[in-house]
Amino acid sequence: MNNKEEFYNWVRLTGFATLIPFVLLSGPIGGYLVGLFLAEKFHLSRNAVLICLAIGSLASFLQTIKIIRTMLKLDKKSK
């Protein structure tokens, strides 16, 4: 493998690695905001906020696992 391909692979892996913290933060924040909106709009209890927060956290955790799997596939492919 030449240096140019190795460099591009390194850039891809670095991009995926820097994406992980944003994904982990955006899920719970988005879930909280959606929960607040639903609680205000439909006059629900505050439990709706907690449920949406949990769903957002779970979604960001699952997406992080997908990103890590993609990173591992890229790393194996480069070797």
C-alpha positions, -999 to +999 in steps of 0.1 A: +000+000+000+014+034-009+017+064+014-012+082-002-037+054+006-023+051+041-027+088+047-063+088+034-072+058+056-057+076+086-077+107+078-109+086+076-102+069+109-094+102+125-127+116+112-147+088+126-129+090+159-137+127+163-173+121+154-179+098+184-181+125+211-206+146+191-228+115+186-227+107+223-237+142+232-263+149+205-285+119+213-293+127+250-296+165+242-320+158+213-340+134+234-343+159+262-354+187+239-379+165+221-392+153+255-396+189+267-415+198+235-438+168+238-445+175+275-454+212+267-473+206+236-495+176+248-494+185+285-477+152+294-459+145+327-422+150+331-418+113+327-421+119+289-388+139+291-371+110+309-383+085+284-372+106+254-339+112+271-334+074+276-343+068+239-319+094+227-291+080+249-298+045+236-298+057+200-265+075+204-249+045+221-260+022+192-247+047+167-214+048+185-211+010+182-218+013+145-191+039+141-166+018+160-174-013+138-169+008+107-136+020+120-125-016+127-134-027+092-114+002+077-084-006+099-085-043+089-090-034+053-059-012+053-036-040+067 
